[in-house]
Amino acid sequence: MTRRGVLIGCGFFARNHMLAWRDLPDVTIVAVCDLDPAKAAAFSEEFGARAYGDAAQMLKEVRPDFADIATTVSSHRSLVELAAGHGCAVICQKPFAENLIDADAMVDACKHAGVELLIHENFRWQAPIRRIGELIDSGAIGQPQFLRLNFRHAFDIYANQPYLAQVEDLALSDVGLHLFDVARRLFGEVIRISCETQRLNPNVTGQDAFLAQMRHANGAVASVECSFFSHYAPDRFVQTLALVEGDEGSIELGDGYRLWVHRQGECLEEVVEPPVPSWGARPWNLVQDSVIAFQQHVLDVLAGRAKPQPSGADNLETLRLTFAAVQSARNGGRQVKLAASGEEPPSA
Ligand SMILES: NC(=O)c1ccc[n+]([C@@H]2O[C@H](COP(=O)([O-])OP(=O)(O)OC[C@H]3O[C@@H](n4cnc5c(N)ncnc54)[C@H](O)[C@@H]3O)[C@@H](O)[C@H]2O)c1
């Protein structure tokens, strides 16, 4: 059975969505939509989908199986509610919502309509992160006790996404939530967090670096570090480096996709670089492959073969954690407790 999808938002990152959908079997993007007619027309011409300027009209006329929302965050709530109202499954890019009230409303709208809601959290679908998850789940390092995630580079992200230069909590809201989602995927819920932010690049408005320290419900601790103004040669963009320790072993994910598993007095090395898609290129292959993997997962969910990873309801907790980090940073790094700790969670 071929699934019929539509894409809403034909901007920078949506091109990865379209190229990945084109590579996957049993799915066709039949229509695309953008407020900017030139962008919709360009995607229509490249991918052979009908072009629209209005999402409501497109959904009404096309009646798709799913809507893939790749717009920026301020439009997410209205578009998710619109798509859910048309009874189709919904995929929404991160950040899922600007605040928890909107995120709750979006989860409710999809629940009420009886449709799936998946959030495009592709970091947890990156090949090295999937491999670390498999190793932890298989018990290779025993009980997890320490996690470090490190995403630090000085790549010019503002060239393709100029709007990022104006985002106040930039590092936390752009990549921080991906890293928090990965931490939750690997180590489970977080019960408290403290966070410091820095504004390093003088040419951007917001805080472009952060350092967060977290305690998980399982007793493990985590350090999540992110900077968009850290200078290395060669630059490490778009890799996340990681260190995971358990009571029986450790996993190191280093530069160049080298992964070491230390256990039983031995160290085994693997190279976990994903393939470069036919339409892709290094260093973007890490991201491009993760988009393909996530979108294949969406098809598995629609076919009833998998549960959403992550669902909107799950991603609400990642958002809650991200807002808790923002709250902590604005209060001089003071610790914030989360719902899983049994105390009142922060609101945003
Ligand atoms: N998962 C990742 O790795 C990753 C990477 C980059 C960007 N993103 C996310 O993707 C989203 C889009 O980012 P981008 O850089 O591609 O932005 P962009 O500005 O290049 O594209 C967004 C497009 O959406 C269109 N749009 C806005 N509101 C619309 C509406 N109501 N109907 C139809 N079209 C509408 C805009 O005209 C624009 O063309 C953001 O939320 C961003 O955080 C995710």
The ligand as an SDF file (V2000), in Angstrom:
LIG
                    3D

 44 48  0  0  0  0  0  0  0  0999 V2000
   15.7860   18.1160   12.7680 N   0  0  0  0  0  0  0  0  0  0  0  0
   16.8230   18.8230   12.3140 C   0  0  0  0  0  0  0  0  0  0  0  0
   17.9430   18.3510   12.2980 O   0  0  0  0  0  0  0  0  0  0  0  0
   16.5620   20.2210   11.8130 C   0  0  0  0  0  0  0  0  0  0  0  0
   17.5460   20.9290   11.1230 C   0  0  0  0  0  0  0  0  0  0  0  0
   17.2220   22.1930   10.6580 C   0  0  0  0  0  0  0  0  0  0  0  0
   15.9830   22.7400   10.9090 C   0  0  0  0  0  0  0  0  0  0  0  0
   15.0710   22.0330   11.6320 N   0  0  0  0  0  0  0  0  0  0  0  0
   13.7580   22.5790   11.9600 C   0  0  0  0  0  0  0  0  0  0  0  0
   12.9720   22.6260   10.7800 O   0  0  0  0  0  0  0  0  0  0  0  0
   12.0500   23.7040   10.8710 C   0  0  0  0  0  0  0  0  0  0  0  0
   12.1930   24.5280    9.6030 C   0  0  0  0  0  0  0  0  0  0  0  0
   13.4780   25.0900    9.5790 O   0  0  0  0  0  0  0  0  0  0  0  0
   14.0920   25.6900    8.2270 P   0  0  0  0  0  0  0  0  0  0  0  0
   15.4520   26.1400    8.5600 O   0  0  0  0  0  0  0  0  0  0  0  0
   13.8740   24.7560    7.1000 O   0  0  0  0  0  0  0  0  0  0  0  0
   13.1570   26.9840    8.0500 O   0  0  0  0  0  0  0  0  0  0  0  0
   12.8500   27.8120    6.7330 P   0  0  0  0  0  0  0  0  0  0  0  0
   12.5030   29.1800    7.1940 O   0  0  0  0  0  0  0  0  0  0  0  0
   13.9510   27.6510    5.7270 O   0  0  0  0  0  0  0  0  0  0  0  0
   11.5580   27.0930    6.1330 O   0  0  0  0  0  0  0  0  0  0  0  0
   10.2830   27.1870    6.7020 C   0  0  0  0  0  0  0  0  0  0  0  0
    9.2920   27.3640    5.5610 C   0  0  0  0  0  0  0  0  0  0  0  0
    7.9720   27.2480    6.0880 O   0  0  0  0  0  0  0  0  0  0  0  0
    7.1450   28.1560    5.3900 C   0  0  0  0  0  0  0  0  0  0  0  0
    5.9300   28.3990    6.1930 N   0  0  0  0  0  0  0  0  0  0  0  0
    5.8250   29.0440    7.3860 C   0  0  0  0  0  0  0  0  0  0  0  0
    4.5410   29.0290    7.8180 N   0  0  0  0  0  0  0  0  0  0  0  0
    3.8250   28.3510    6.8800 C   0  0  0  0  0  0  0  0  0  0  0  0
    2.4490   27.9950    6.7590 C   0  0  0  0  0  0  0  0  0  0  0  0
    1.5480   28.3450    7.6760 N   0  0  0  0  0  0  0  0  0  0  0  0
    2.0720   27.3070    5.6600 N   0  0  0  0  0  0  0  0  0  0  0  0
    2.9700   26.9540    4.7140 C   0  0  0  0  0  0  0  0  0  0  0  0
    4.2860   27.2700    4.7710 N   0  0  0  0  0  0  0  0  0  0  0  0
    4.7040   27.9570    5.8440 C   0  0  0  0  0  0  0  0  0  0  0  0
    8.0200   29.3940    5.2060 C   0  0  0  0  0  0  0  0  0  0  0  0
    7.5330   30.2090    4.1610 O   0  0  0  0  0  0  0  0  0  0  0  0
    9.3720   28.7450    4.8910 C   0  0  0  0  0  0  0  0  0  0  0  0
    9.5550   28.5500    3.4930 O   0  0  0  0  0  0  0  0  0  0  0  0
   12.4070   24.4750   12.1480 C   0  0  0  0  0  0  0  0  0  0  0  0
   11.4750   24.1700   13.1540 O   0  0  0  0  0  0  0  0  0  0  0  0
   13.8000   23.9890   12.4940 C   0  0  0  0  0  0  0  0  0  0  0  0
   14.0680   23.9930   13.8880 O   0  0  0  0  0  0  0  0  0  0  0  0
   15.3340   20.7810   12.0620 C   0  0  0  0  0  0  0  0  0  0  0  0
  1  2  1  0
  2  3  2  0
  2  4  1  0
  4  5  1  0
  4 44  2  0
  5  6  2  0
  6  7  1  0
  7  8  2  0
  8  9  1  0
  8 44  1  0
  9 10  1  0
  9 42  1  0
 10 11  1  0
 11 12  1  0
 11 40  1  0
 12 13  1  0
 13 14  1  0
 14 15  2  0
 14 16  1  0
 14 17  1  0
 17 18  1  0
 18 19  2  0
 18 20  1  0
 18 21  1  0
 21 22  1  0
 22 23  1  0
 23 24  1  0
 23 38  1  0
 24 25  1  0
 25 26  1  0
 25 36  1  0
 26 27  1  0
 26 35  1  0
 27 28  2  0
 28 29  1  0
 29 30  1  0
 29 35  2  0
 30 31  1  0
 30 32  2  0
 32 33  1  0
 33 34  2  0
 34 35  1  0
 36 37  1  0
 36 38  1  0
 38 39  1  0
 40 41  1  0
 40 42  1  0
 42 43  1  0
M  CHG  2   8   1  16  -1
M  END
$$$$
